[in-house]
């Protein structure tokens, strides 16, 4: 049985019940669940003051559970980046810990890539994936646990998940790119530009998602990455869900598709794919941040494969096949946050 610790490194949990519900469900999936002592701490909008959250993060790293799953994102890790003992977190990875989450956890993942030598595919210690309360703590009336999210998470934590598939736009047939997979939440990633916590990755495959950001803001952030030379240094960019934004009467036909087209126009030759089932939506896959991977497209079917030889992955796991076939429908459901 794999040990799994739930902790809250960023935003406060408004209620305790989702955390308890998540712990129960994760236990039913076969994990030995422990809730960190300060997971429900409160200070303003944070899960305890900075010292409390930093101590919790270091405490989890010292315990080195098989899985360190954040309860939620929000905001708060940026306050801790200059104080985190990155070597301690890296040692936890070496001992088998997998740090899982998305949203504000992007800064933790990218900070580890920037400060340590965990960029190798050998460790698989950093996973962009679910958050405990958002994905395992919802009431049944709110949708409960998404089956694809659950199955991909379990397979990833068991070391069985080797690829995820999705349907993308036409125009990328025959693409085959190999590089380091990195990225996460677009806003959080951009906030690290120019800091020592931003990993300098060239020839990588960058994945991005966001929530509550109007397409013009998404375009502005993507263009910032382009103007900083980050986008052009990549083999490919894969866009997940940009959910829960509201239209403006000023848009006059301007959409997310318009924003992406503007970025593509300014980054000629850079494949920018859409359709990745990942983000602030109920249905999300798990992605190994820092792993070497292959991005392969046949027709409109895209496959992200981690491992030395993509040729033997003729079939993805059931989880991946489900993601491929259902992503267009499931990923359009409104965000739970």
Backbone bond lengths (Angstrom), bond angles and torsions (degrees), N, CA, C in turn:
res aa  C-N    CA-C-N  psi(-1)  N-CA   C-N-CA  omega(-1)  CA-C   N-CA-C  phi
1 X - - - 1.461 - - 1.528 109.22 -
2 X 1.330 118.11 129.64 1.459 122.54 -178.84 1.523 110.29 -82.34
3 X 1.329 115.87 136.17 1.458 120.45 176.73 1.522 109.41 -79.84
4 X 1.314 116.67 141.10 1.458 122.45 -177.94 1.520 109.19 -139.03
5 X 1.325 116.41 124.83 1.460 121.60 179.48 1.514 110.33 -109.50
6 X 1.329 116.05 130.99 1.453 122.94 174.69 1.522 108.44 -98.73
7 X 1.316 116.29 127.97 1.464 120.75 -179.45 1.516 108.57 -142.68
8 X 1.326 117.87 164.54 1.460 122.30 -174.62 1.525 109.35 -128.20
9 X 1.341 118.08 93.37 1.461 120.71 -173.61 1.522 115.12 -90.47
10 X 1.327 117.30 -2.45 1.466 118.50 -172.98 1.530 110.73 -133.44
11 X 1.347 116.66 -106.34 1.452 120.51 -175.13 1.522 113.69 -74.21
12 X 1.321 114.69 153.89 1.464 121.47 -177.74 1.530 110.77 -70.33
13 X 1.319 115.65 149.47 1.463 121.48 171.83 1.519 108.03 -89.40
14 X 1.323 116.23 119.63 1.458 120.42 -177.22 1.526 111.49 -67.20
15 X 1.333 116.42 -32.76 1.459 121.52 -178.85 1.523 109.23 -135.94
16 X 1.319 116.26 153.82 1.456 121.01 -179.50 1.531 112.68 -87.03
17 X 1.331 116.77 -22.68 1.454 119.40 -172.36 1.525 113.40 -61.84
18 X 1.339 119.90 -42.98 1.476 118.29 178.50 1.524 112.94 -58.98
19 X 1.325 117.73 -35.93 1.458 120.99 179.03 1.531 110.15 -67.13
20 X 1.316 116.28 -44.06 1.463 120.02 179.01 1.528 110.94 -64.99
21 X 1.324 115.46 -39.83 1.469 119.94 178.93 1.529 110.26 -64.36
22 X 1.335 115.83 -41.82 1.468 120.13 178.95 1.524 110.54 -63.59
23 X 1.323 116.88 -42.72 1.465 120.50 -179.86 1.526 110.83 -61.29
24 X 1.310 116.84 -41.02 1.465 121.13 179.73 1.527 110.73 -65.23
25 X 1.322 116.56 -45.58 1.467 119.95 -178.30 1.523 111.78 -67.29
26 X 1.307 116.59 -39.74 1.467 120.00 177.95 1.521 110.60 -65.68
27 X 1.325 116.80 -35.46 1.456 120.53 175.34 1.517 111.39 -63.64
28 X 1.329 116.06 -38.27 1.462 120.37 178.43 1.529 112.00 -68.00
29 X 1.338 116.16 -20.65 1.460 120.44 177.16 1.527 112.30 -84.80
30 X 1.330 116.07 -1.10 1.458 119.67 175.29 1.507 115.61 105.74
31 X 1.341 117.94 4.74 1.457 120.55 178.98 1.525 110.52 -90.10
32 X 1.317 115.00 145.96 1.464 120.89 172.54 1.525 106.90 -90.44
33 X 1.331 116.39 101.44 1.463 121.82 -167.11 1.526 111.54 -94.57
34 X 1.333 114.82 135.50 1.458 122.60 172.43 1.518 108.34 -128.87
35 X 1.307 116.59 135.36 1.460 122.19 177.27 1.522 108.83 -100.01
36 X 1.321 117.46 124.58 1.459 120.84 179.90 1.526 110.51 -58.77
37 X 1.319 115.79 146.77 1.461 122.02 -174.83 1.524 112.94 -58.54
38 X 1.323 117.69 -30.17 1.471 120.75 -177.18 1.525 112.98 -107.04
39 X 1.311 117.48 19.68 1.466 120.27 -177.39 1.525 112.07 -62.41
40 X 1.329 116.72 -26.48 1.464 120.62 -178.77 1.522 112.70 -107.58
41 X 1.325 117.65 13.79 1.459 121.60 179.11 1.528 110.17 -63.31
42 X 1.339 115.85 154.66 1.460 119.83 -177.47 1.526 110.76 -138.29
43 X 1.312 115.15 134.98 1.462 122.59 172.72 1.519 106.74 -155.00
44 X 1.333 115.64 109.56 1.462 120.44 -174.37 1.542 108.73 52.78
45 X 1.326 119.28 -124.72 1.465 120.73 -179.30 1.521 111.92 -95.16
46 X 1.326 116.31 9.17 1.457 120.64 -175.24 1.526 111.74 -108.19
47 X 1.333 114.84 161.20 1.469 121.21 177.94 1.526 109.13 -84.62
48 X 1.326 115.32 65.47 1.459 121.66 -174.28 1.519 110.03 97.00
49 X 1.317 116.62 164.65 1.462 118.63 178.20 1.528 109.91 -71.05
50 X 1.317 116.82 176.26 1.461 120.29 -174.29 1.524 111.99 -59.05
51 X 1.329 116.26 -41.65 1.463 120.08 -178.51 1.529 110.95 -63.88
52 X 1.329 116.59 -38.39 1.465 121.34 -179.79 1.525 110.62 -66.07
53 X 1.326 116.57 -44.99 1.468 119.92 -178.12 1.526 111.71 -70.84
54 X 1.329 116.84 -36.39 1.462 119.98 177.18 1.526 110.41 -65.02
55 X 1.335 115.79 -42.39 1.469 120.11 178.90 1.523 110.58 -63.05
56 X 1.329 116.58 -39.15 1.468 120.15 178.94 1.523 110.57 -63.78
57 X 1.314 116.80 -43.40 1.459 121.33 179.53 1.523 110.91 -60.98
58 X 1.330 116.04 -45.76 1.464 120.47 179.47 1.525 111.20 -68.34
59 X 1.339 116.34 -34.25 1.467 120.50 179.21 1.528 110.56 -64.71
60 X 1.321 116.31 -42.14 1.462 120.33 177.41 1.520 109.90 -63.43
61 X 1.336 116.79 -42.89 1.465 120.36 -179.91 1.528 111.34 -62.94
62 X 1.304 117.31 -40.32 1.472 120.66 179.05 1.517 111.19 -65.17
63 X 1.340 116.95 -37.27 1.472 120.61 179.15 1.527 111.57 -73.13
64 X 1.328 116.20 -27.47 1.476 122.99 178.02 1.527 112.71 49.36
65 X 1.349 118.28 60.24 1.468 119.83 174.72 1.524 109.81 -68.56
66 X 1.312 116.64 165.98 1.461 119.96 177.17 1.520 110.94 -61.67
67 X 1.345 115.98 -38.02 1.462 121.23 -179.48 1.524 109.49 -133.12
68 X 1.334 116.39 128.78 1.461 122.54 172.53 1.526 106.09 -110.25
69 X 1.315 116.97 101.90 1.456 122.63 -173.88 1.529 109.68 -108.15
70 X 1.324 116.46 116.83 1.461 120.84 178.66 1.523 109.96 -67.54
71 X 1.331 116.52 143.38 1.457 120.11 -178.83 1.522 111.48 -74.58
72 X 1.339 116.43 -36.58 1.457 120.71 178.21 1.523 108.80 -160.89
73 X 1.337 115.56 173.57 1.456 120.87 177.78 1.516 109.58 -101.15
74 X 1.335 115.94 -110.73 1.461 119.39 -177.04 1.518 109.58 91.59
75 X 1.327 116.22 -128.55 1.456 121.50 177.27 1.521 109.17 -142.56
76 X 1.318 116.62 141.18 1.459 119.29 176.72 1.510 114.42 161.08
77 X 1.334 117.81 -30.59 1.464 119.36 -176.99 1.526 112.39 -68.42
78 X 1.327 117.66 -30.15 1.465 120.05 178.82 1.528 110.72 -56.99
79 X 1.318 117.51 -34.99 1.469 121.99 178.72 1.532 112.33 -64.11
80 X 1.324 116.22 -22.79 1.466 120.26 -172.49 1.521 113.85 -100.36
81 X 1.328 118.15 -12.94 1.459 120.99 -168.55 1.524 113.89 -56.02
82 X 1.321 117.31 -38.72 1.471 120.00 -178.24 1.524 112.74 -74.52
83 X 1.334 117.44 -11.61 1.465 121.11 -176.43 1.529 113.60 -110.74
84 X 1.311 117.25 -10.31 1.464 120.29 -176.51 1.522 110.88 -66.27
85 X 1.314 115.85 137.81 1.465 122.15 173.67 1.527 106.90 -84.21
86 X 1.318 116.22 88.93 1.464 120.95 -174.62 1.523 111.81 -64.34
87 X 1.313 116.66 -33.35 1.462 119.63 178.90 1.524 110.49 -64.77
88 X 1.325 116.69 -36.46 1.463 121.21 178.34 1.519 110.58 -64.88
89 X 1.333 116.45 -43.85 1.465 119.71 178.62 1.524 110.70 -65.83
90 X 1.319 116.66 -37.90 1.469 120.07 178.75 1.527 110.87 -64.72
91 X 1.332 116.56 -38.40 1.472 119.38 178.26 1.516 110.57 -64.79
92 X 1.335 116.67 -34.86 1.465 119.76 176.74 1.536 110.17 -62.38
93 X 1.330 116.20 -41.19 1.464 120.07 177.01 1.523 110.04 -61.79
94 X 1.316 116.46 -43.57 1.469 120.56 179.17 1.525 111.43 -61.94
95 X 1.328 116.21 -28.11 1.463 121.02 178.68 1.533 112.07 -86.84
96 X 1.330 116.59 -0.51 1.459 119.81 174.13 1.513 116.82 112.31
97 X 1.338 118.40 2.80 1.464 120.05 -179.59 1.515 111.48 -75.41
98 X 1.326 115.52 137.50 1.455 121.37 172.96 1.529 108.19 -113.17
99 X 1.340 115.80 118.31 1.464 122.10 -179.90 1.526 108.07 -88.21
100 X 1.329 116.27 115.82 1.467 121.20 -170.92 1.528 111.14 -119.31
101 X 1.328 115.32 139.08 1.457 121.02 174.63 1.510 111.01 159.15
102 X 1.327 116.24 -176.90 1.460 121.32 174.44 1.517 107.45 -148.35
103 X 1.321 117.71 -166.26 1.462 122.13 -179.62 1.529 109.82 64.72
104 X 1.319 118.94 -120.09 1.462 121.12 -177.72 1.530 112.25 -66.12
105 X 1.339 117.09 -18.97 1.467 120.89 178.16 1.524 111.71 -67.50
106 X 1.342 117.38 -12.78 1.459 121.13 175.54 1.526 110.65 -55.21
107 X 1.322 117.54 -39.73 1.467 120.10 -178.22 1.525 111.41 -67.25
108 X 1.324 117.11 -31.79 1.468 120.22 177.43 1.522 110.37 -70.28
109 X 1.325 116.27 -46.39 1.463 120.76 179.02 1.529 111.39 -60.60
110 X 1.325 116.17 -48.87 1.460 119.38 -177.15 1.521 111.40 -69.99
111 X 1.320 116.51 -33.98 1.460 119.26 176.12 1.509 112.16 -63.01
112 X 1.311 116.62 -39.00 1.465 120.05 177.40 1.523 111.26 -66.13
113 X 1.335 117.12 -37.41 1.461 119.50 176.47 1.528 110.93 -66.60
114 X 1.334 116.03 -36.89 1.458 120.02 -177.00 1.523 112.86 -74.40
115 X 1.329 117.39 -33.95 1.461 121.08 -171.17 1.526 114.41 -101.73
116 X 1.331 116.86 -10.75 1.466 118.83 -175.02 1.522 110.10 -131.21
117 X 1.309 116.28 -175.83 1.461 121.92 179.27 1.526 110.72 -107.64
118 X 1.332 115.93 40.20 1.460 120.79 -177.93 1.518 111.77 -92.88
119 X 1.326 117.45 21.14 1.450 119.78 -177.73 1.519 112.22 -78.40
120 X 1.319 116.62 -7.03 1.465 121.38 -179.81 1.522 110.91 -74.52
121 X 1.312 116.59 150.40 1.468 121.30 177.92 1.523 111.32 -74.53
122 X 1.334 118.20 -7.01 1.463 120.16 -173.85 1.525 111.94 -69.71
123 X 1.307 117.22 -35.34 1.461 119.14 -171.47 1.528 112.39 -78.70
124 X 1.308 118.34 -44.53 1.461 122.28 -173.48 1.526 110.17 48.62
125 X 1.316 114.52 46.18 1.457 119.37 -177.20 1.514 113.87 -98.49
126 X 1.333 117.84 -5.82 1.458 121.59 -179.25 1.520 108.54 -122.61
127 X 1.309 116.03 118.62 1.468 120.11 -177.15 1.520 110.64 -126.12
128 X 1.334 115.96 119.79 1.454 120.61 167.26 1.521 106.18 -76.19
129 X 1.309 115.49 118.52 1.455 118.86 -174.12 1.511 111.04 -165.67
130 X 1.314 117.96 -153.29 1.463 121.55 -173.43 1.526 113.33 -71.27
131 X 1.320 114.50 166.97 1.455 123.85 169.61 1.526 107.19 -115.10
132 X 1.315 116.56 143.46 1.469 119.88 -170.62 1.522 113.31 -56.58
133 X 1.327 117.47 -55.80 1.461 119.74 -174.39 1.524 112.14 -72.33
134 X 1.330 116.77 -40.89 1.459 120.07 -178.34 1.519 111.88 -66.06
135 X 1.315 117.45 -37.54 1.464 120.40 -171.04 1.523 114.65 -108.14
136 X 1.325 117.73 -24.38 1.469 120.02 179.18 1.527 112.59 -118.32
137 X 1.332 116.77 -2.24 1.458 119.88 -175.68 1.508 115.25 -109.45
138 X 1.336 117.69 1.09 1.463 119.85 179.93 1.521 111.60 -69.40
139 X 1.313 115.96 144.35 1.462 120.42 172.94 1.526 109.15 -68.49
140 X 1.320 116.14 156.73 1.457 120.16 179.02 1.525 110.43 -60.00
141 X 1.328 117.10 -35.04 1.457 120.69 179.74 1.523 111.77 -65.42
142 X 1.336 117.04 -21.04 1.465 121.72 179.66 1.528 111.52 -97.59
143 X 1.309 116.35 6.62 1.456 120.03 179.04 1.510 114.42 115.49
144 X 1.344 117.26 -13.57 1.460 119.98 178.61 1.520 112.35 60.72
145 X 1.319 115.71 -146.02 1.467 122.15 -178.36 1.522 109.40 -97.17
146 X 1.313 117.30 125.94 1.453 121.58 177.04 1.529 109.18 -69.64
147 X 1.310 116.75 130.21 1.466 120.73 -174.74 1.526 112.63 -65.01
148 X 1.326 117.01 -39.80 1.458 119.95 -179.09 1.528 110.22 -66.66
149 X 1.325 116.05 -45.14 1.463 120.48 177.66 1.520 110.70 -58.41
150 X 1.315 115.91 -46.78 1.470 121.47 179.92 1.524 111.48 -60.51
151 X 1.328 116.91 -50.33 1.461 120.72 -175.08 1.527 111.94 -66.70
152 X 1.328 116.36 -41.30 1.468 118.92 177.69 1.525 110.85 -63.37
153 X 1.322 116.87 -40.08 1.466 120.78 179.65 1.523 110.72 -63.75
154 X 1.319 116.94 -48.23 1.465 120.40 -179.06 1.528 110.70 -61.61
155 X 1.334 117.25 -45.11 1.458 120.12 178.78 1.529 111.47 -61.87
156 X 1.336 116.09 -41.93 1.464 119.57 -179.81 1.522 111.14 -63.52
157 X 1.317 117.10 -43.04 1.462 120.06 -177.81 1.524 111.94 -72.61
158 X 1.330 117.13 -20.95 1.463 121.22 175.88 1.523 112.39 -87.29
159 X 1.331 116.29 -3.63 1.454 120.46 -178.89 1.512 113.32 78.71
160 X 1.338 117.66 18.28 1.465 121.82 -176.11 1.524 113.22 -100.57
161 X 1.326 117.22 -20.18 1.458 120.12 -176.92 1.524 109.73 -78.64
162 X 1.320 116.83 119.87 1.460 122.10 -176.07 1.518 113.17 -119.13
163 X 1.322 117.92 -9.59 1.462 120.67 -177.18 1.520 109.95 -165.32
164 X 1.318 115.87 154.88 1.460 121.29 170.76 1.523 107.86 -133.01
165 X 1.322 115.84 143.80 1.450 120.66 -178.41 1.511 111.66 -121.01
166 X 1.314 116.01 152.71 1.460 120.57 176.91 1.527 109.11 -156.95
167 X 1.303 115.64 165.27 1.460 121.71 179.42 1.526 108.66 -99.29
168 X 1.310 116.81 127.37 1.456 121.29 -178.05 1.519 110.54 -115.10
169 X 1.310 116.86 -174.10 1.460 121.60 178.92 1.528 110.94 -73.23
170 X 1.302 116.08 161.70 1.461 120.93 174.33 1.526 109.39 -71.15
171 X 1.327 115.44 155.08 1.453 119.79 176.24 1.511 114.72 112.46
172 X 1.342 117.41 -1.38 1.465 120.00 -177.97 1.534 112.57 -119.71
173 X 1.317 116.44 12.41 1.460 120.63 -179.16 1.535 110.38 -56.43
174 X 1.336 115.88 132.04 1.458 121.04 179.22 1.513 114.61 90.82
175 X 1.334 117.21 -5.21 1.463 119.59 179.24 1.523 110.61 -65.37
176 X 1.314 116.72 134.60 1.456 123.11 172.68 1.522 107.33 -142.73
177 X 1.321 115.33 108.79 1.462 121.21 179.74 1.514 109.40 -124.01
178 X 1.325 116.83 140.37 1.461 121.56 178.00 1.522 108.98 -126.66
179 X 1.321 115.81 133.39 1.453 120.14 179.37 1.506 111.16 -177.67
180 X 1.319 115.97 -176.86 1.464 122.11 178.53 1.517 109.86 -76.57
181 X 1.320 116.07 127.57 1.459 121.21 177.48 1.530 109.10 -81.50
182 X 1.322 116.70 127.70 1.466 120.27 178.35 1.516 109.12 -155.29
183 X 1.327 116.20 166.36 1.452 120.50 179.28 1.506 112.16 135.18
184 X 1.342 115.41 -146.95 1.452 121.57 -177.85 1.517 110.09 137.73
185 X 1.317 116.31 -136.63 1.457 121.66 -178.88 1.523 110.05 -72.89
186 X 1.320 116.78 126.93 1.461 121.82 -174.06 1.525 112.16 -61.92
187 X 1.314 117.55 -46.83 1.464 120.86 -178.12 1.526 111.26 -62.54
188 X 1.324 116.88 -44.20 1.462 120.95 -179.71 1.526 110.06 -66.49
189 X 1.336 116.88 -43.49 1.456 120.33 179.20 1.528 110.81 -59.98
190 X 1.325 117.49 -44.76 1.460 120.25 179.77 1.519 112.66 -63.67
191 X 1.330 115.92 -31.65 1.467 119.07 -179.15 1.523 112.01 -67.11
192 X 1.331 117.30 -16.82 1.462 121.18 -179.02 1.527 112.75 -90.77
193 X 1.333 117.20 -11.17 1.462 120.37 179.47 1.532 110.68 -54.87
194 X 1.328 116.36 133.40 1.463 120.24 178.31 1.506 114.45 81.95
195 X 1.343 117.38 2.48 1.467 121.27 178.06 1.531 108.88 -109.49
196 X 1.320 117.50 163.02 1.470 119.42 177.18 1.520 113.28 -69.99
197 X 1.332 117.45 -3.58 1.461 121.95 -177.57 1.525 112.06 -95.09
198 X 1.345 116.81 2.47 1.458 120.59 -179.88 1.528 109.07 -97.41
199 X 1.342 118.03 118.74 1.472 120.19 -178.34 1.523 111.65 -72.24
200 X 1.301 116.39 136.77 1.468 121.57 179.45 1.530 108.70 -93.35
201 X 1.308 115.82 87.47 1.462 121.81 -176.12 1.519 109.65 -108.95
202 X 1.307 115.94 123.93 1.454 122.28 176.54 1.521 109.26 -114.20
203 X 1.323 115.78 146.70 1.459 119.81 -179.40 1.506 113.10 68.45
204 X 1.329 116.98 26.79 1.457 120.89 -177.90 1.515 112.90 -96.53
205 X 1.312 115.04 -179.79 1.460 123.00 172.71 1.521 106.37 -117.43
206 X 1.321 115.50 110.37 1.459 122.77 -171.89 1.525 109.86 -98.36
207 X 1.353 116.51 123.69 1.464 120.09 176.30 1.523 109.19 -111.33
208 X 1.328 116.34 143.78 1.463 121.56 -173.52 1.526 111.05 -142.51
209 X 1.332 115.38 148.68 1.459 122.27 175.26 1.520 107.88 -153.11
210 X 1.344 116.87 167.08 1.460 119.49 173.82 1.517 110.29 -165.37
211 X 1.322 115.43 172.62 1.453 121.67 -177.13 1.525 108.70 -140.96
212 X 1.327 115.86 145.35 1.468 122.07 177.98 1.524 113.42 59.74
213 X 1.322 117.27 26.61 1.464 121.20 178.09 1.532 109.06 -116.24
214 X 1.320 116.53 117.50 1.463 121.03 178.45 1.529 109.17 -60.61
215 X 1.338 117.94 149.59 1.463 120.34 -178.86 1.522 115.10 -52.27
216 X 1.343 118.98 -32.93 1.458 118.07 179.51 1.524 110.89 -67.53
217 X 1.323 116.87 -31.27 1.460 120.26 176.64 1.531 110.67 -73.12
218 X 1.332 116.02 -37.26 1.468 120.41 175.31 1.527 109.20 -61.72
219 X 1.325 116.15 -46.76 1.470 120.00 178.34 1.524 110.84 -58.77
220 X 1.310 117.08 -44.91 1.470 120.55 -178.55 1.523 111.25 -61.27
221 X 1.330 117.04 -41.80 1.458 119.65 -179.86 1.521 111.63 -69.29
222 X 1.338 116.80 -38.87 1.463 119.81 177.82 1.529 110.82 -65.94
223 X 1.333 116.25 -39.16 1.462 119.06 178.36 1.528 111.23 -68.51
224 X 1.320 116.50 -32.08 1.464 118.86 174.40 1.529 110.16 -61.03
225 X 1.330 116.46 -43.51 1.464 119.94 177.37 1.525 111.28 -63.89
226 X 1.324 116.01 -37.43 1.460 119.63 178.58 1.528 110.52 -67.46
227 X 1.319 116.64 -45.49 1.453 120.78 -178.12 1.526 112.37 -69.14
228 X 1.322 116.16 -21.50 1.460 120.66 175.62 1.523 111.56 -86.69
229 X 1.348 116.78 -2.31 1.454 121.00 178.31 1.510 114.69 83.86
230 X 1.323 117.23 6.76 1.462 120.81 -176.50 1.526 111.24 -75.60
231 X 1.327 117.16 -47.90 1.463 119.70 -175.88 1.526 111.57 -62.94
232 X 1.327 116.07 -46.66 1.463 119.46 -176.16 1.519 112.47 -65.80
233 X 1.316 117.63 -16.89 1.466 121.08 179.49 1.525 112.28 -83.65
234 X 1.349 117.22 -2.46 1.457 120.82 -176.10 1.527 111.39 -99.46
235 X 1.339 115.54 157.70 1.460 121.15 174.15 1.537 110.69 -76.22
236 X 1.336 115.80 -33.56 1.463 120.65 -178.83 1.519 108.95 -164.61
237 X 1.329 114.94 157.90 1.464 122.59 174.09 1.519 107.37 -122.41
238 X 1.330 116.60 132.91 1.463 121.57 -179.58 1.527 107.98 -120.75
239 X 1.324 115.77 120.21 1.462 120.92 -176.70 1.526 110.92 -98.43
240 X 1.331 114.65 131.00 1.451 121.01 175.35 1.517 110.28 -91.85
241 X 1.320 116.52 -142.86 1.452 121.54 -177.12 1.528 111.19 -86.62
242 X 1.329 115.99 137.59 1.466 123.30 171.53 1.521 104.88 -118.69
243 X 1.309 114.53 92.21 1.466 121.45 -164.01 1.525 112.82 -107.75
244 X 1.328 113.55 165.28 1.468 124.10 169.46 1.520 114.59 62.21
245 X 1.335 118.45 25.76 1.467 119.54 174.44 1.527 109.09 -92.96
246 X 1.319 115.11 157.81 1.457 120.02 -176.69 1.531 110.75 -112.77
247 X 1.300 115.01 139.09 1.457 120.26 177.61 1.524 110.48 -67.06
248 X 1.316 115.28 153.16 1.461 122.08 177.18 1.515 109.29 -119.32
249 X 1.347 118.30 146.08 1.475 119.64 176.36 1.525 112.23 -63.47
250 X 1.332 116.98 -13.88 1.455 120.99 178.54 1.525 112.49 -83.62
251 X 1.334 117.45 -9.31 1.471 120.67 -175.28 1.531 111.95 -64.36
252 X 1.301 116.35 -46.19 1.471 121.55 176.64 1.528 111.65 48.75
253 X 1.320 114.81 51.43 1.460 120.98 177.85 1.514 114.75 95.62
254 X 1.315 117.29 -7.41 1.467 121.17 177.96 1.523 108.74 -76.69
255 X 1.338 116.38 126.33 1.458 122.00 -177.11 1.525 109.95 -132.81
256 X 1.323 115.46 -178.59 1.464 119.72 175.29 1.521 109.92 -62.07
257 X 1.313 116.14 -36.17 1.463 120.28 177.44 1.526 110.59 -61.54
258 X 1.336 116.61 -38.20 1.467 120.92 177.35 1.518 110.79 -64.15
259 X 1.330 115.90 -41.85 1.465 120.77 -179.15 1.526 110.88 -62.91
260 X 1.335 116.28 -45.07 1.469 120.33 -179.38 1.526 110.44 -65.30
261 X 1.338 116.89 -38.63 1.464 120.65 178.45 1.527 110.78 -61.72
262 X 1.327 116.82 -38.74 1.460 120.44 -179.97 1.526 110.94 -65.53
263 X 1.333 116.25 -37.59 1.462 119.89 179.31 1.528 110.29 -70.76
264 X 1.312 116.51 -42.17 1.468 120.31 178.30 1.531 110.98 -59.55
265 X 1.323 116.16 -40.08 1.458 120.55 -179.26 1.528 111.07 -61.59
266 X 1.330 116.39 -33.12 1.456 121.10 -177.42 1.524 112.98 -91.59
267 X 1.337 116.85 -4.53 1.471 121.59 177.99 1.520 109.25 -127.62
268 X 1.331 117.53 62.66 1.472 119.65 -177.32 1.525 111.41 -61.15
269 X 1.327 114.45 137.66 1.457 119.93 179.05 1.512 114.85 89.09
270 X 1.335 117.04 -10.63 1.471 120.15 179.44 1.526 109.64 -93.72
271 X 1.329 118.92 116.89 1.470 120.05 176.49 1.532 110.34 -67.32
272 X 1.325 116.64 120.98 1.466 121.82 176.04 1.521 106.81 -119.35
273 X 1.326 115.80 102.06 1.457 122.19 -176.06 1.520 110.58 -93.88
274 X 1.307 116.48 154.18 1.455 122.45 174.59 1.534 108.90 -122.88
275 X 1.330 115.88 168.77 1.463 120.35 172.86 1.509 115.82 105.12
276 X 1.337 118.60 -3.32 1.466 120.23 -179.63 1.526 109.89 -62.92
277 X 1.335 118.82 123.84 1.467 120.63 179.15 1.520 111.32 -77.22
278 X 1.326 115.23 78.36 1.458 120.36 -179.73 1.520 108.82 -155.55
279 X 1.331 115.91 141.45 1.450 120.97 177.65 1.506 111.29 144.63
280 X 1.327 115.69 -157.20 1.466 121.58 -179.81 1.529 109.60 -85.67
281 X 1.306 114.99 60.79 1.463 123.45 179.97 1.529 107.29 -137.67
282 X 1.335 117.63 157.54 1.473 119.07 -177.68 1.522 114.17 -60.30
283 X 1.339 117.22 -38.78 1.456 120.58 -177.41 1.516 109.89 -93.79
284 X 1.320 116.60 115.71 1.458 119.73 179.42 1.516 110.20 -146.46
285 X 1.323 115.77 144.79 1.456 121.74 175.50 1.523 109.13 -89.51
286 X 1.314 116.38 175.48 1.461 122.28 173.77 1.531 108.36 -108.47
287 X 1.325 116.22 139.43 1.458 121.97 -176.86 1.525 110.09 -130.95
288 X 1.345 118.37 129.64 1.468 122.13 -178.16 1.528 111.77 -81.66
289 X 1.313 116.60 99.54 1.458 121.83 -177.68 1.530 109.74 -68.50
290 X 1.328 115.82 127.47 1.453 120.79 -179.82 1.511 114.40 95.41
291 X 1.320 117.24 -5.31 1.465 120.61 -178.99 1.528 110.73 -84.00
292 X 1.318 116.04 150.13 1.452 121.24 170.52 1.519 108.17 -75.42
293 X 1.315 117.00 132.65 1.456 119.12 -176.36 1.513 111.03 -147.41
294 X 1.335 114.90 162.81 1.453 123.03 176.38 1.517 108.99 -112.53
295 X 1.320 115.89 134.94 1.454 122.60 172.63 1.521 106.97 -109.21
296 X 1.326 115.88 115.78 1.461 121.65 -175.12 1.526 108.91 -124.33
297 X 1.333 116.31 132.71 1.467 120.60 179.99 1.519 109.40 -124.40
298 X 1.328 115.74 128.84 1.457 122.88 173.36 1.518 107.31 -125.16
299 X 1.325 116.03 115.00 1.453 119.35 -173.66 1.514 108.91 66.46
300 X 1.327 115.78 -117.16 1.472 120.23 174.93 1.527 111.74 -111.75
301 X 1.324 116.51 5.46 1.459 120.86 -179.41 1.525 109.88 -91.47
302 X 1.311 116.19 117.76 1.462 122.07 -179.73 1.517 109.85 -105.43
303 X 1.308 116.34 142.29 1.455 122.49 179.28 1.518 108.75 -131.83
304 X 1.314 116.48 128.25 1.463 122.82 175.15 1.523 106.99 -106.93
305 X 1.325 116.51 115.41 1.463 122.49 -171.36 1.516 109.21 -122.11
306 X 1.321 117.11 129.21 1.453 119.66 173.97 1.532 108.40 -110.30
307 X 1.296 115.96 133.47 1.453 121.09 -174.85 1.513 109.00 141.49
308 X 1.327 117.51 164.22 1.462 120.75 -173.43 1.517 115.48 -73.26
309 X 1.337 117.99 -24.59 1.461 119.38 -172.00 1.517 110.55 -134.76
310 X 1.351 117.94 97.80 1.464 119.71 -178.43 1.514 113.78 -68.33
311 X 1.336 117.73 -15.02 1.463 120.22 -174.03 1.529 112.34 -64.52
312 X 1.358 116.98 -30.86 1.466 117.99 -175.73 1.521 112.33 -85.13
313 X 1.322 118.12 -2.36 1.462 120.71 178.97 1.521 109.81 -92.34
314 X 1.326 116.90 62.70 1.455 119.31 179.62 1.516 111.07 -70.63
315 X 1.322 116.18 -25.83 1.458 120.22 179.04 1.525 108.40 -132.25
316 X 1.309 115.85 130.11 1.457 119.49 173.89 1.520 108.67 -76.98
317 X 1.338 117.06 170.91 1.456 120.69 175.77 1.519 109.41 -64.81
318 X 1.337 116.15 164.27 1.459 120.82 179.55 1.518 110.76 -53.96
319 X 1.326 116.02 -39.03 1.459 121.00 179.23 1.516 109.83 -57.55
320 X 1.310 116.87 -44.30 1.448 121.26 -177.25 1.515 111.14 -68.34
321 X 1.352 116.29 -40.98 1.451 119.74 179.38 1.520 110.21 -62.88
322 X 1.342 115.41 -40.67 1.458 118.93 177.84 1.510 110.13 -62.87
323 X 1.336 116.36 -41.73 1.453 119.58 178.88 1.518 109.95 -61.33
324 X 1.311 116.42 -41.12 1.464 120.67 -178.95 1.525 110.81 -60.39
325 X 1.328 115.69 -45.90 1.458 119.30 -172.63 1.522 112.53 -82.32
326 X 1.333 117.00 -28.07 1.457 118.99 -172.10 1.514 113.87 -107.83
327 X 1.316 118.12 -7.81 1.464 120.19 -173.76 1.521 112.09 -57.41
328 X 1.325 117.90 -39.54 1.456 120.23 -175.86 1.522 110.74 -62.82
329 X 1.334 115.98 -32.40 1.465 119.49 -178.14 1.523 111.32 -89.44
330 X 1.332 116.20 -49.23 1.452 120.25 -173.48 1.516 112.69 -69.40
331 X 1.331 117.52 -41.24 1.462 120.43 -174.16 1.509 112.59 -70.04
332 X 1.316 118.36 -8.10 1.451 121.20 179.83 1.512 112.34 -89.81
333 X 1.332 116.46 -4.20 1.454 118.56 178.49 1.528 109.44 -67.60
334 X 1.343 118.52 148.36 1.460 119.87 -177.22 1.511 112.01 -63.30
335 X 1.327 115.41 153.39 1.458 121.69 -179.53 1.509 110.58 -65.57
336 X 1.325 115.45 148.41 1.463 120.18 178.82 1.515 111.06 -84.53
337 X 1.334 117.31 -5.15 1.453 119.25 -174.70 1.516 110.89 -102.92
